[in-house]
Amino acid sequence: MLLAYSDTGRLDRVLDAPLRRWTQHTVTAATKLVRVLAQVRENGVAISREQYQVGRADVAAPIFADNGVAVASLEIVVSAGEPLRQHVLAVRAAAAEVSSALRATMPRRRS
């Protein structure tokens, strides 16, 4: 999840190394991973079905600091056979709430 919001230097370093295959569904082609990360940024959510473990689906959304930087993510793991729409909506909403709470607790910057 956080790789989708990383700077290009970090992404380049990840793509320069071989991508590990965890299952037959793991994205290991750099060009495909770049497309997937662009979709994550566009949709505000990462969905992974059986890419890390067979039978498992992950849904994650970014948590942003007050400066707009993704500093964490919120993720749930469910059965890969489950419909994910409701999980996507819930994770997005929860991550947005955490982002808002985080921004509210951060000290104000002086101009």
C-alpha positions in Angstrom: 0.0 0.0 0.0 2.6 2.6 1.1 4.7 1.9 -2.0 1.9 3.4 -4.1 2.5 6.7 -2.3 6.3 6.5 -2.1 8.7 8.8 -4.0 10.0 7.6 -7.3 13.4 6.9 -5.8 12.0 4.3 -3.4 9.9 2.8 -6.2 12.9 2.6 -8.5 14.9 0.8 -5.8 12.1 -1.7 -5.3 11.8 -2.3 -9.0 15.5 -2.7 -9.5 15.5 -5.8 -7.3 13.8 -9.1 -8.3 10.2 -9.1 -7.0 9.5 -12.1 -4.9 6.7 -14.5 -5.9 4.6 -15.7 -2.9 1.9 -17.5 -4.9 1.0 -17.9 -8.5 -1.1 -14.7 -8.2 1.8 -12.5 -7.0 2.6 -9.5 -9.3 6.3 -9.9 -10.2 6.5 -8.0 -13.4 7.7 -4.4 -12.8 5.5 -2.9 -15.5 2.4 -4.6 -14.1 3.3 -3.5 -10.6 3.6 0.1 -11.7 0.1 -0.1 -13.3 -1.3 -1.7 -10.1 0.3 1.1 -7.9 -1.2 3.7 -10.2 -4.7 2.1 -9.7 -4.1 2.1 -6.0 -3.5 5.9 -6.0 -6.4 6.5 -8.3 -8.9 4.3 -6.2 -7.5 5.1 -2.8 -7.5 1.4 -1.9 -5.3 -1.6 -2.5 -6.9 -5.0 -3.1 -4.9 -8.2 -3.2 -6.5 -11.5 -3.9 -4.2 -14.5 -3.1 -1.1 -12.5 -4.0 0.6 -13.2 -0.6 -1.3 -16.3 0.6 -3.7 -18.7 -1.2 -7.2 -18.3 0.2 -6.6 -14.8 1.5 -7.7 -11.4 0.3 -6.3 -8.1 1.6 -8.0 -4.7 1.5 -5.9 -1.6 2.5 -6.3 2.1 2.5 -3.7 4.9 3.2 -3.6 7.1 6.3 -2.4 10.6 5.6 -0.7 13.1 7.8 -1.6 16.8 7.8 1.0 17.4 5.0 -0.7 14.9 2.7 2.0 12.2 3.1 0.8 8.6 3.5 2.3 7.6 6.9 0.5 4.3 7.5 -2.2 2.1 6.2 -5.2 0.3 7.5 -5.6 -3.2 6.2 -8.0 -6.1 6.8 -7.6 -9.7 5.7 -10.6 -11.8 4.7 -11.3 -15.0 2.8 -10.4 -14.7 -0.9 -13.8 -16.0 -1.8 -15.7 -13.1 -0.1 -17.2 -10.2 -2.1 -14.9 -7.3 -1.3 -17.1 -4.2 -2.1 -18.4 -3.7 1.5 -14.9 -4.3 2.9 -13.4 -1.7 0.5 -16.0 0.9 1.5 -15.4 0.2 5.2 -11.6 0.3 5.0 -11.7 3.5 3.0 -14.0 5.2 5.5 -12.0 4.0 8.5 -8.7 5.1 7.1 -10.2 8.5 6.3 -11.4 8.8 9.9 -8.0 7.9 11.2 -6.4 10.4 8.8 -8.7 13.1 10.2 -8.0 12.2 13.8 -4.3 12.2 13.1 -4.4 15.7 11.5 -6.4 17.0 14.4 -3.8 15.9 16.9 -0.7 17.1 15.1 0.7 20.4 16.3 0.0 23.4 14.1 3.0 24.7 12.0 4.0 28.2 12.4 4.1 30.3 9.2 
